[in-house]
Amino acid sequence: MTVFAAVLLLINAIYNVVVWPRFWKRVTDDPRARDEAGAKTTFYTVHLVLVSVALLIAIVSAIAGVGLLVSG
């Protein structure tokens, strides 16, 4: 069961690292990300937080997955 949990955590980490940066590129290219003056909007900020948290979860998942594999 420990190996299963470790693999699941590593798959989660890989998925997040692959998907979220590509999503971030689309957010930054979206016209709603900046106002007429070029300032960042709430749309930009909310998505920055979303992507940052997702990548933080990916890092924690990778560390936990490797930790489980090494200890198990």
mmJSON file of the N, C-alpha and C atoms, coordinates in Angstrom:
{"data_MODEL":{"atom_site":{
"group_PDB":["ATOM","ATOM","ATOM","ATOM","ATOM","ATOM","ATOM","ATOM","ATOM","ATOM","ATOM","ATOM","ATOM","ATOM","ATOM","ATOM","ATOM","ATOM","ATOM","ATOM","ATOM","ATOM","ATOM","ATOM","ATOM","ATOM","ATOM","ATOM","ATOM","ATOM","ATOM","ATOM","ATOM","ATOM","ATOM","ATOM","ATOM","ATOM","ATOM","ATOM","ATOM","ATOM","ATOM","ATOM","ATOM","ATOM","ATOM","ATOM","ATOM","ATOM","ATOM","ATOM","ATOM","ATOM","ATOM","ATOM","ATOM","ATOM","ATOM","ATOM","ATOM","ATOM","ATOM","ATOM","ATOM","ATOM","ATOM","ATOM","ATOM","ATOM","ATOM","ATOM","ATOM","ATOM","ATOM","ATOM","ATOM","ATOM","ATOM","ATOM","ATOM","ATOM","ATOM","ATOM","ATOM","ATOM","ATOM","ATOM","ATOM","ATOM","ATOM","ATOM","ATOM","ATOM","ATOM","ATOM","ATOM","ATOM","ATOM","ATOM","ATOM","ATOM","ATOM","ATOM","ATOM","ATOM","ATOM","ATOM","ATOM","ATOM","ATOM","ATOM","ATOM","ATOM","ATOM","ATOM","ATOM","ATOM","ATOM","ATOM","ATOM","ATOM","ATOM","ATOM","ATOM","ATOM","ATOM","ATOM","ATOM","ATOM","ATOM","ATOM","ATOM","ATOM","ATOM","ATOM","ATOM","ATOM","ATOM","ATOM","ATOM","ATOM","ATOM","ATOM","ATOM","ATOM","ATOM","ATOM","ATOM","ATOM","ATOM","ATOM","ATOM","ATOM","ATOM","ATOM","ATOM","ATOM","ATOM","ATOM","ATOM","ATOM","ATOM","ATOM","ATOM","ATOM","ATOM","ATOM","ATOM","ATOM","ATOM","ATOM","ATOM","ATOM","ATOM","ATOM","ATOM","ATOM","ATOM","ATOM","ATOM","ATOM","ATOM","ATOM","ATOM","ATOM","ATOM","ATOM","ATOM","ATOM","ATOM","ATOM","ATOM","ATOM","ATOM","ATOM","ATOM","ATOM","ATOM","ATOM","ATOM","ATOM","ATOM","ATOM","ATOM","ATOM","ATOM","ATOM","ATOM","ATOM","ATOM","ATOM","ATOM","ATOM","ATOM","ATOM"],
"id":[1,2,3,4,5,6,7,8,9,10,11,12,13,14,15,16,17,18,19,20,21,22,23,24,25,26,27,28,29,30,31,32,33,34,35,36,37,38,39,40,41,42,43,44,45,46,47,48,49,50,51,52,53,54,55,56,57,58,59,60,61,62,63,64,65,66,67,68,69,70,71,72,73,74,75,76,77,78,79,80,81,82,83,84,85,86,87,88,89,90,91,92,93,94,95,96,97,98,99,100,101,102,103,104,105,106,107,108,109,110,111,112,113,114,115,116,117,118,119,120,121,122,123,124,125,126,127,128,129,130,131,132,133,134,135,136,137,138,139,140,141,142,143,144,145,146,147,148,149,150,151,152,153,154,155,156,157,158,159,160,161,162,163,164,165,166,167,168,169,170,171,172,173,174,175,176,177,178,179,180,181,182,183,184,185,186,187,188,189,190,191,192,193,194,195,196,197,198,199,200,201,202,203,204,205,206,207,208,209,210,211,212,213,214,215,216],
"type_symbol":["N","C","C","N","C","C","N","C","C","N","C","C","N","C","C","N","C","C","N","C","C","N","C","C","N","C","C","N","C","C","N","C","C","N","C","C","N","C","C","N","C","C","N","C","C","N","C","C","N","C","C","N","C","C","N","C","C","N","C","C","N","C","C","N","C","C","N","C","C","N","C","C","N","C","C","N","C","C","N","C","C","N","C","C","N","C","C","N","C","C","N","C","C","N","C","C","N","C","C","N","C","C","N","C","C","N","C","C","N","C","C","N","C","C","N","C","C","N","C","C","N","C","C","N","C","C","N","C","C","N","C","C","N","C","C","N","C","C","N","C","C","N","C","C","N","C","C","N","C","C","N","C","C","N","C","C","N","C","C","N","C","C","N","C","C","N","C","C","N","C","C","N","C","C","N","C","C","N","C","C","N","C","C","N","C","C","N","C","C","N","C","C","N","C","C","N","C","C","N","C","C","N","C","C","N","C","C","N","C","C","N","C","C","N","C","C"],
"label_atom_id":["N","CA","C","N","CA","C","N","CA","C","N","CA","C","N","CA","C","N","CA","C","N","CA","C","N","CA","C","N","CA","C","N","CA","C","N","CA","C","N","CA","C","N","CA","C","N","CA","C","N","CA","C","N","CA","C","N","CA","C","N","CA","C","N","CA","C","N","CA","C","N","CA","C","N","CA","C","N","CA","C","N","CA","C","N","CA","C","N","CA","C","N","CA","C","N","CA","C","N","CA","C","N","CA","C","N","CA","C","N","CA","C","N","CA","C","N","CA","C","N","CA","C","N","CA","C","N","CA","C","N","CA","C","N","CA","C","N","CA","C","N","CA","C","N","CA","C","N","CA","C","N","CA","C","N","CA","C","N","CA","C","N","CA","C","N","CA","C","N","CA","C","N","CA","C","N","CA","C","N","CA","C","N","CA","C","N","CA","C","N","CA","C","N","CA","C","N","CA","C","N","CA","C","N","CA","C","N","CA","C","N","CA","C","N","CA","C","N","CA","C","N","CA","C","N","CA","C","N","CA","C","N","CA","C","N","CA","C","N","CA","C","N","CA","C","N","CA","C","N","CA","C"],
"label_alt_id":[null,null,null,null,null,null,null,null,null,null,null,null,null,null,null,null,null,null,null,null,null,null,null,null,null,null,null,null,null,null,null,null,null,null,null,null,null,null,null,null,null,null,null,null,null,null,null,null,null,null,null,null,null,null,null,null,null,null,null,null,null,null,null,null,null,null,null,null,null,null,null,null,null,null,null,null,null,null,null,null,null,null,null,null,null,null,null,null,null,null,null,null,null,null,null,null,null,null,null,null,null,null,null,null,null,null,null,null,null,null,null,null,null,null,null,null,null,null,null,null,null,null,null,null,null,null,null,null,null,null,null,null,null,null,null,null,null,null,null,null,null,null,null,null,null,null,null,null,null,null,null,null,null,null,null,null,null,null,null,null,null,null,null,null,null,null,null,null,null,null,null,null,null,null,null,null,null,null,null,null,null,null,null,null,null,null,null,null,null,null,null,null,null,null,null,null,null,null,null,null,null,null,null,null,null,null,null,null,null,null,null,null,null,null,null,null],
"label_comp_id":["MET","MET","MET","THR","THR","THR","VAL","VAL","VAL","PHE","PHE","PHE","ALA","ALA","ALA","ALA","ALA","ALA","VAL","VAL","VAL","LEU","LEU","LEU","LEU","LEU","LEU","LEU","LEU","LEU","ILE","ILE","ILE","ASN","ASN","ASN","ALA","ALA","ALA","ILE","ILE","ILE","TYR","TYR","TYR","ASN","ASN","ASN","VAL","VAL","VAL","VAL","VAL","VAL","VAL","VAL","VAL","TRP","TRP","TRP","PRO","PRO","PRO","ARG","ARG","ARG","PHE","PHE","PHE","TRP","TRP","TRP","LYS","LYS","LYS","ARG","ARG","ARG","VAL","VAL","VAL","THR","THR","THR","ASP","ASP","ASP","ASP","ASP","ASP","PRO","PRO","PRO","ARG","ARG","ARG","ALA","ALA","ALA","ARG","ARG","ARG","ASP","ASP","ASP","GLU","GLU","GLU","ALA","ALA","ALA","GLY","GLY","GLY","ALA","ALA","ALA","LYS","LYS","LYS","THR","THR","THR","THR","THR","THR","PHE","PHE","PHE","TYR","TYR","TYR","THR","THR","THR","VAL","VAL","VAL","HIS","HIS","HIS","LEU","LEU","LEU","VAL","VAL","VAL","LEU","LEU","LEU","VAL","VAL","VAL","SER","SER","SER","VAL","VAL","VAL","ALA","ALA","ALA","LEU","LEU","LEU","LEU","LEU","LEU","ILE","ILE","ILE","ALA","ALA","ALA","ILE","ILE","ILE","VAL","VAL","VAL","SER","SER","SER","ALA","ALA","ALA","ILE","ILE","ILE","ALA","ALA","ALA","GLY","GLY","GLY","VAL","VAL","VAL","GLY","GLY","GLY","LEU","LEU","LEU","LEU","LEU","LEU","VAL","VAL","VAL","SER","SER","SER","GLY","GLY","GLY"],
"label_asym_id":["A","A","A","A","A","A","A","A","A","A","A","A","A","A","A","A","A","A","A","A","A","A","A","A","A","A","A","A","A","A","A","A","A","A","A","A","A","A","A","A","A","A","A","A","A","A","A","A","A","A","A","A","A","A","A","A","A","A","A","A","A","A","A","A","A","A","A","A","A","A","A","A","A","A","A","A","A","A","A","A","A","A","A","A","A","A","A","A","A","A","A","A","A","A","A","A","A","A","A","A","A","A","A","A","A","A","A","A","A","A","A","A","A","A","A","A","A","A","A","A","A","A","A","A","A","A","A","A","A","A","A","A","A","A","A","A","A","A","A","A","A","A","A","A","A","A","A","A","A","A","A","A","A","A","A","A","A","A","A","A","A","A","A","A","A","A","A","A","A","A","A","A","A","A","A","A","A","A","A","A","A","A","A","A","A","A","A","A","A","A","A","A","A","A","A","A","A","A","A","A","A","A","A","A","A","A","A","A","A","A","A","A","A","A","A","A"],
"label_entity_id":["1","1","1","1","1","1","1","1","1","1","1","1","1","1","1","1","1","1","1","1","1","1","1","1","1","1","1","1","1","1","1","1","1","1","1","1","1","1","1","1","1","1","1","1","1","1","1","1","1","1","1","1","1","1","1","1","1","1","1","1","1","1","1","1","1","1","1","1","1","1","1","1","1","1","1","1","1","1","1","1","1","1","1","1","1","1","1","1","1","1","1","1","1","1","1","1","1","1","1","1","1","1","1","1","1","1","1","1","1","1","1","1","1","1","1","1","1","1","1","1","1","1","1","1","1","1","1","1","1","1","1","1","1","1","1","1","1","1","1","1","1","1","1","1","1","1","1","1","1","1","1","1","1","1","1","1","1","1","1","1","1","1","1","1","1","1","1","1","1","1","1","1","1","1","1","1","1","1","1","1","1","1","1","1","1","1","1","1","1","1","1","1","1","1","1","1","1","1","1","1","1","1","1","1","1","1","1","1","1","1","1","1","1","1","1","1"],
"label_seq_id":[1,1,1,2,2,2,3,3,3,4,4,4,5,5,5,6,6,6,7,7,7,8,8,8,9,9,9,10,10,10,11,11,11,12,12,12,13,13,13,14,14,14,15,15,15,16,16,16,17,17,17,18,18,18,19,19,19,20,20,20,21,21,21,22,22,22,23,23,23,24,24,24,25,25,25,26,26,26,27,27,27,28,28,28,29,29,29,30,30,30,31,31,31,32,32,32,33,33,33,34,34,34,35,35,35,36,36,36,37,37,37,38,38,38,39,39,39,40,40,40,41,41,41,42,42,42,43,43,43,44,44,44,45,45,45,46,46,46,47,47,47,48,48,48,49,49,49,50,50,50,51,51,51,52,52,52,53,53,53,54,54,54,55,55,55,56,56,56,57,57,57,58,58,58,59,59,59,60,60,60,61,61,61,62,62,62,63,63,63,64,64,64,65,65,65,66,66,66,67,67,67,68,68,68,69,69,69,70,70,70,71,71,71,72,72,72],
"pdbx_PDB_ins_code":[null,null,null,null,null,null,null,null,null,null,null,null,null,null,null,null,null,null,null,null,null,null,null,null,null,null,null,null,null,null,null,null,null,null,null,null,null,null,null,null,null,null,null,null,null,null,null,null,null,null,null,null,null,null,null,null,null,null,null,null,null,null,null,null,null,null,null,null,null,null,null,null,null,null,null,null,null,null,null,null,null,null,null,null,null,null,null,null,null,null,null,null,null,null,null,null,null,null,null,null,null,null,null,null,null,null,null,null,null,null,null,null,null,null,null,null,null,null,null,null,null,null,null,null,null,null,null,null,null,null,null,null,null,null,null,null,null,null,null,null,null,null,null,null,null,null,null,null,null,null,null,null,null,null,null,null,null,null,null,null,null,null,null,null,null,null,null,null,null,null,null,null,null,null,null,null,null,null,null,null,null,null,null,null,null,null,null,null,null,null,null,null,null,null,null,null,null,null,null,null,null,null,null,null,null,null,null,null,null,null,null,null,null,null,null,null],
"Cartn_x":[0.81,0.0,0.862,2.024,2.919,3.44,3.768,4.265,3.163,1.946,0.817,0.649,0.703,0.569,1.707,2.908,4.065,3.918,3.503,3.316,2.201,1.134,0.026,0.485,1.273,1.797,2.724,3.544,4.458,3.694,2.668,1.836,1.156,0.665,0.053,1.058,2.272,3.302,3.616,3.779,4.095,2.943,1.732,0.564,0.533,0.705,0.662,1.78,2.965,4.093,3.889,3.197,2.947,1.788,0.708,-0.52,-0.494,-0.128,-0.297,0.568,1.812,2.563,1.947,1.409,0.743,-0.511,-1.239,-2.415,-1.998,-0.898,-0.42,-0.101,0.471,0.771,-0.512,-1.579,-2.85,-3.428,-3.25,-3.752,-3.025,-1.71,-0.959,-1.262,-1.643,-2.006,-3.453,-4.247,-5.659,-5.792,-6.66,-6.834,-7.385,-8.018,-8.549,-7.461,-6.238,-5.152,-4.616,-4.821,-4.339,-5.436,-5.449,-6.436,-5.904,-6.629,-6.25,-4.902,-4.55,-3.28,-2.124,-2.419,-1.383,-1.141,-1.915,-1.768,-2.419,-1.844,-2.39,-3.746,-4.669,-6.028,-6.203,-7.383,-7.724,-7.719,-8.146,-8.107,-6.695,-5.718,-4.308,-3.886,-4.21,-3.788,-4.399,-5.687,-6.36,-5.729,-5.445,-4.856,-3.396,-2.694,-1.33,-1.328,-2.259,-2.369,-2.747,-3.695,-4.131,-2.969,-2.231,-1.116,-0.008,0.267,1.311,0.986,-0.257,-0.66,-0.586,-1.007,-0.948,0.495,1.41,2.811,3.432,2.995,3.45,2.978,1.74,1.218,2.027,2.424,3.243,4.576,5.198,6.48,6.313,5.281,5.025,4.711,3.939,3.605,4.849,5.719,6.948,7.838,7.979,8.804,8.211,6.9,6.242,6.344,6.162,6.249,7.635,8.651,10.031,10.321,9.852,10.058,9.431,8.246,7.59,8.348,8.85,9.599,10.909,11.571,12.858,12.639,11.602,11.377,10.693,9.98,9.194,9.942],
"Cartn_y":[-1.192,0.0,1.268,1.178,2.33,2.665,1.66,1.897,2.517,2.038,2.602,4.088,4.435,5.836,6.678,6.141,6.867,7.123,6.116,6.266,7.273,7.206,8.145,9.585,9.797,11.128,11.618,10.743,11.135,11.435,10.66,10.938,12.296,12.585,13.883,15.011,14.838,15.867,16.08,15.006,15.116,15.802,15.399,16.003,17.517,17.919,19.348,20.124,19.539,20.23,20.333,19.393,19.431,20.371,20.295,21.002,22.484,22.815,24.179,25.219,24.956,25.976,26.278,25.277,25.502,26.348,26.099,26.896,28.338,28.517,29.853,30.659,30.003,30.675,31.213,30.416,30.874,32.033,32.001,33.093,34.39,34.349,35.571,36.13,35.287,35.743,36.227,35.954,36.33,37.852,38.481,39.934,40.389,39.485,39.852,39.968,39.53,39.55,40.96,41.857,43.231,44.211,45.358,46.375,47.237,48.276,49.133,49.809,50.074,50.732,49.738,48.452,47.425,46.882,47.349,46.863,45.482,44.684,43.348,43.461,42.605,42.626,41.561,41.564,40.544,39.157,39.076,37.817,37.239,38.072,37.664,37.189,37.988,37.676,36.38,36.199,34.975,33.747,33.823,32.684,32.471,33.535,33.4,32.616,32.936,32.21,30.751,30.521,29.161,28.312,28.842,28.1,27.903,28.918,28.81,27.726,27.694,26.669,25.275,25.155,23.858,23.37,24.276,23.871,23.577,24.281,23.969,22.569,22.25,20.901,19.863,20.187,19.258,19.003,20.042,19.878,19.015,19.315,18.536,17.081,16.866,15.501,14.746,15.408,14.747,14.383,15.293,15.019,13.869,13.902,12.82,11.49,11.514,10.273,9.669,10.483,9.977,9.515,10.258,9.854,8.505,8.269,6.974,5.845,6.107,5.073,4.744,5.75,5.527,4.812,5.196,4.606,3.238,3.006,1.774,0.716],
"Cartn_z":[0.0,0.0,0.0,0.644,0.69,-0.703,-1.465,-2.828,-3.68,-3.52,-4.252,-3.931,-2.65,-2.232,-2.795,-2.775,-3.3,-4.794,-5.53,-6.978,-7.267,-6.518,-6.693,-6.435,-5.401,-5.11,-6.221,-6.751,-7.828,-9.123,-9.405,-10.587,-10.429,-9.24,-8.964,-9.197,-8.729,-8.9,-10.38,-11.11,-12.542,-13.282,-12.98,-13.632,-13.402,-12.156,-11.84,-12.526,-12.594,-13.233,-14.744,-15.335,-16.776,-17.121,-16.372,-16.732,-16.358,-15.136,-14.659,-15.366,-15.688,-16.44,-17.814,-18.465,-19.75,-19.566,-18.488,-18.167,-17.879,-17.152,-16.812,-18.069,-19.063,-20.327,-20.951,-20.921,-21.471,-20.667,-19.347,-18.507,-18.842,-18.963,-19.235,-20.622,-21.546,-22.889,-22.982,-21.964,-21.964,-21.813,-22.602,-22.495,-21.138,-20.396,-19.078,-18.017,-18.352,-17.374,-17.117,-18.054,-17.895,-18.322,-17.658,-18.031,-19.177,-19.516,-20.648,-20.435,-19.185,-18.866,-18.769,-18.871,-18.797,-17.4,-16.431,-15.059,-14.916,-14.029,-13.778,-13.082,-13.499,-12.954,-11.878,-11.281,-10.296,-10.948,-12.175,-12.936,-12.913,-13.186,-13.191,-11.801,-10.786,-9.42,-8.91,-9.153,-8.704,-9.348,-10.634,-11.32,-10.92,-10.596,-10.08,-8.771,-7.889,-6.622,-6.88,-7.764,-8.095,-8.62,-9.563,-10.153,-9.12,-8.318,-7.291,-6.272,-5.819,-4.853,-5.479,-6.72,-7.401,-7.533,-7.85,-7.973,-6.609,-5.584,-4.231,-3.824,-4.14,-3.872,-4.644,-5.87,-6.661,-5.971,-5.445,-4.757,-3.509,-2.724,-1.506,-1.857,-2.906,-3.336,-3.775,-4.513,-4.96,-3.78,-2.838,-1.652,-0.852,-0.653,0.099,-0.638,-1.947,-2.731,-2.674,-2.845,-2.759,-1.343,-0.362,1.029,1.329,0.814,1.016,0.325,-0.874,-1.586,-0.865,-0.356,0.329,1.66,2.403,3.716,3.651,2.542,2.455,1.788],
"occupancy":[1.0,1.0,1.0,1.0,1.0,1.0,1.0,1.0,1.0,1.0,1.0,1.0,1.0,1.0,1.0,1.0,1.0,1.0,1.0,1.0,1.0,1.0,1.0,1.0,1.0,1.0,1.0,1.0,1.0,1.0,1.0,1.0,1.0,1.0,1.0,1.0,1.0,1.0,1.0,1.0,1.0,1.0,1.0,1.0,1.0,1.0,1.0,1.0,1.0,1.0,1.0,1.0,1.0,1.0,1.0,1.0,1.0,1.0,1.0,1.0,1.0,1.0,1.0,1.0,1.0,1.0,1.0,1.0,1.0,1.0,1.0,1.0,1.0,1.0,1.0,1.0,1.0,1.0,1.0,1.0,1.0,1.0,1.0,1.0,1.0,1.0,1.0,1.0,1.0,1.0,1.0,1.0,1.0,1.0,1.0,1.0,1.0,1.0,1.0,1.0,1.0,1.0,1.0,1.0,1.0,1.0,1.0,1.0,1.0,1.0,1.0,1.0,1.0,1.0,1.0,1.0,1.0,1.0,1.0,1.0,1.0,1.0,1.0,1.0,1.0,1.0,1.0,1.0,1.0,1.0,1.0,1.0,1.0,1.0,1.0,1.0,1.0,1.0,1.0,1.0,1.0,1.0,1.0,1.0,1.0,1.0,1.0,1.0,1.0,1.0,1.0,1.0,1.0,1.0,1.0,1.0,1.0,1.0,1.0,1.0,1.0,1.0,1.0,1.0,1.0,1.0,1.0,1.0,1.0,1.0,1.0,1.0,1.0,1.0,1.0,1.0,1.0,1.0,1.0,1.0,1.0,1.0,1.0,1.0,1.0,1.0,1.0,1.0,1.0,1.0,1.0,1.0,1.0,1.0,1.0,1.0,1.0,1.0,1.0,1.0,1.0,1.0,1.0,1.0,1.0,1.0,1.0,1.0,1.0,1.0,1.0,1.0,1.0,1.0,1.0,1.0],
"B_iso_or_equiv":[0.0,0.0,0.0,0.0,0.0,0.0,0.0,0.0,0.0,0.0,0.0,0.0,0.0,0.0,0.0,0.0,0.0,0.0,0.0,0.0,0.0,0.0,0.0,0.0,0.0,0.0,0.0,0.0,0.0,0.0,0.0,0.0,0.0,0.0,0.0,0.0,0.0,0.0,0.0,0.0,0.0,0.0,0.0,0.0,0.0,0.0,0.0,0.0,0.0,0.0,0.0,0.0,0.0,0.0,0.0,0.0,0.0,0.0,0.0,0.0,0.0,0.0,0.0,0.0,0.0,0.0,0.0,0.0,0.0,0.0,0.0,0.0,0.0,0.0,0.0,0.0,0.0,0.0,0.0,0.0,0.0,0.0,0.0,0.0,0.0,0.0,0.0,0.0,0.0,0.0,0.0,0.0,0.0,0.0,0.0,0.0,0.0,0.0,0.0,0.0,0.0,0.0,0.0,0.0,0.0,0.0,0.0,0.0,0.0,0.0,0.0,0.0,0.0,0.0,0.0,0.0,0.0,0.0,0.0,0.0,0.0,0.0,0.0,0.0,0.0,0.0,0.0,0.0,0.0,0.0,0.0,0.0,0.0,0.0,0.0,0.0,0.0,0.0,0.0,0.0,0.0,0.0,0.0,0.0,0.0,0.0,0.0,0.0,0.0,0.0,0.0,0.0,0.0,0.0,0.0,0.0,0.0,0.0,0.0,0.0,0.0,0.0,0.0,0.0,0.0,0.0,0.0,0.0,0.0,0.0,0.0,0.0,0.0,0.0,0.0,0.0,0.0,0.0,0.0,0.0,0.0,0.0,0.0,0.0,0.0,0.0,0.0,0.0,0.0,0.0,0.0,0.0,0.0,0.0,0.0,0.0,0.0,0.0,0.0,0.0,0.0,0.0,0.0,0.0,0.0,0.0,0.0,0.0,0.0,0.0,0.0,0.0,0.0,0.0,0.0,0.0],
"pdbx_formal_charge":[null,null,null,null,null,null,null,null,null,null,null,null,null,null,null,null,null,null,null,null,null,null,null,null,null,null,null,null,null,null,null,null,null,null,null,null,null,null,null,null,null,null,null,null,null,null,null,null,null,null,null,null,null,null,null,null,null,null,null,null,null,null,null,null,null,null,null,null,null,null,null,null,null,null,null,null,null,null,null,null,null,null,null,null,null,null,null,null,null,null,null,null,null,null,null,null,null,null,null,null,null,null,null,null,null,null,null,null,null,null,null,null,null,null,null,null,null,null,null,null,null,null,null,null,null,null,null,null,null,null,null,null,null,null,null,null,null,null,null,null,null,null,null,null,null,null,null,null,null,null,null,null,null,null,null,null,null,null,null,null,null,null,null,null,null,null,null,null,null,null,null,null,null,null,null,null,null,null,null,null,null,null,null,null,null,null,null,null,null,null,null,null,null,null,null,null,null,null,null,null,null,null,null,null,null,null,null,null,null,null,null,null,null,null,null,null],
"auth_seq_id":[1,1,1,2,2,2,3,3,3,4,4,4,5,5,5,6,6,6,7,7,7,8,8,8,9,9,9,10,10,10,11,11,11,12,12,12,13,13,13,14,14,14,15,15,15,16,16,16,17,17,17,18,18,18,19,19,19,20,20,20,21,21,21,22,22,22,23,23,23,24,24,24,25,25,25,26,26,26,27,27,27,28,28,28,29,29,29,30,30,30,31,31,31,32,32,32,33,33,33,34,34,34,35,35,35,36,36,36,37,37,37,38,38,38,39,39,39,40,40,40,41,41,41,42,42,42,43,43,43,44,44,44,45,45,45,46,46,46,47,47,47,48,48,48,49,49,49,50,50,50,51,51,51,52,52,52,53,53,53,54,54,54,55,55,55,56,56,56,57,57,57,58,58,58,59,59,59,60,60,60,61,61,61,62,62,62,63,63,63,64,64,64,65,65,65,66,66,66,67,67,67,68,68,68,69,69,69,70,70,70,71,71,71,72,72,72],
"auth_comp_id":["MET","MET","MET","THR","THR","THR","VAL","VAL","VAL","PHE","PHE","PHE","ALA","ALA","ALA","ALA","ALA","ALA","VAL","VAL","VAL","LEU","LEU","LEU","LEU","LEU","LEU","LEU","LEU","LEU","ILE","ILE","ILE","ASN","ASN","ASN","ALA","ALA","ALA","ILE","ILE","ILE","TYR","TYR","TYR","ASN","ASN","ASN","VAL","VAL","VAL","VAL","VAL","VAL","VAL","VAL","VAL","TRP","TRP","TRP","PRO","PRO","PRO","ARG","ARG","ARG","PHE","PHE","PHE","TRP","TRP","TRP","LYS","LYS","LYS","ARG","ARG","ARG","VAL","VAL","VAL","THR","THR","THR","ASP","ASP","ASP","ASP","ASP","ASP","PRO","PRO","PRO","ARG","ARG","ARG","ALA","ALA","ALA","ARG","ARG","ARG","ASP","ASP","ASP","GLU","GLU","GLU","ALA","ALA","ALA","GLY","GLY","GLY","ALA","ALA","ALA","LYS","LYS","LYS","THR","THR","THR","THR","THR","THR","PHE","PHE","PHE","TYR","TYR","TYR","THR","THR","THR","VAL","VAL","VAL","HIS","HIS","HIS","LEU","LEU","LEU","VAL","VAL","VAL","LEU","LEU","LEU","VAL","VAL","VAL","SER","SER","SER","VAL","VAL","VAL","ALA","ALA","ALA","LEU","LEU","LEU","LEU","LEU","LEU","ILE","ILE","ILE","ALA","ALA","ALA","ILE","ILE","ILE","VAL","VAL","VAL","SER","SER","SER","ALA","ALA","ALA","ILE","ILE","ILE","ALA","ALA","ALA","GLY","GLY","GLY","VAL","VAL","VAL","GLY","GLY","GLY","LEU","LEU","LEU","LEU","LEU","LEU","VAL","VAL","VAL","SER","SER","SER","GLY","GLY","GLY"],
"auth_asym_id":["A","A","A","A","A","A","A","A","A","A","A","A","A","A","A","A","A","A","A","A","A","A","A","A","A","A","A","A","A","A","A","A","A","A","A","A","A","A","A","A","A","A","A","A","A","A","A","A","A","A","A","A","A","A","A","A","A","A","A","A","A","A","A","A","A","A","A","A","A","A","A","A","A","A","A","A","A","A","A","A","A","A","A","A","A","A","A","A","A","A","A","A","A","A","A","A","A","A","A","A","A","A","A","A","A","A","A","A","A","A","A","A","A","A","A","A","A","A","A","A","A","A","A","A","A","A","A","A","A","A","A","A","A","A","A","A","A","A","A","A","A","A","A","A","A","A","A","A","A","A","A","A","A","A","A","A","A","A","A","A","A","A","A","A","A","A","A","A","A","A","A","A","A","A","A","A","A","A","A","A","A","A","A","A","A","A","A","A","A","A","A","A","A","A","A","A","A","A","A","A","A","A","A","A","A","A","A","A","A","A","A","A","A","A","A","A"],
"auth_atom_id":["N","CA","C","N","CA","C","N","CA","C","N","CA","C","N","CA","C","N","CA","C","N","CA","C","N","CA","C","N","CA","C","N","CA","C","N","CA","C","N","CA","C","N","CA","C","N","CA","C","N","CA","C","N","CA","C","N","CA","C","N","CA","C","N","CA","C","N","CA","C","N","CA","C","N","CA","C","N","CA","C","N","CA","C","N","CA","C","N","CA","C","N","CA","C","N","CA","C","N","CA","C","N","CA","C","N","CA","C","N","CA","C","N","CA","C","N","CA","C","N","CA","C","N","CA","C","N","CA","C","N","CA","C","N","CA","C","N","CA","C","N","CA","C","N","CA","C","N","CA","C","N","CA","C","N","CA","C","N","CA","C","N","CA","C","N","CA","C","N","CA","C","N","CA","C","N","CA","C","N","CA","C","N","CA","C","N","CA","C","N","CA","C","N","CA","C","N","CA","C","N","CA","C","N","CA","C","N","CA","C","N","CA","C","N","CA","C","N","CA","C","N","CA","C","N","CA","C","N","CA","C","N","CA","C","N","CA","C","N","CA","C","N","CA","C","N","CA","C","N","CA","C"],
"pdbx_PDB_model_num":[1,1,1,1,1,1,1,1,1,1,1,1,1,1,1,1,1,1,1,1,1,1,1,1,1,1,1,1,1,1,1,1,1,1,1,1,1,1,1,1,1,1,1,1,1,1,1,1,1,1,1,1,1,1,1,1,1,1,1,1,1,1,1,1,1,1,1,1,1,1,1,1,1,1,1,1,1,1,1,1,1,1,1,1,1,1,1,1,1,1,1,1,1,1,1,1,1,1,1,1,1,1,1,1,1,1,1,1,1,1,1,1,1,1,1,1,1,1,1,1,1,1,1,1,1,1,1,1,1,1,1,1,1,1,1,1,1,1,1,1,1,1,1,1,1,1,1,1,1,1,1,1,1,1,1,1,1,1,1,1,1,1,1,1,1,1,1,1,1,1,1,1,1,1,1,1,1,1,1,1,1,1,1,1,1,1,1,1,1,1,1,1,1,1,1,1,1,1,1,1,1,1,1,1,1,1,1,1,1,1,1,1,1,1,1,1]
}}}
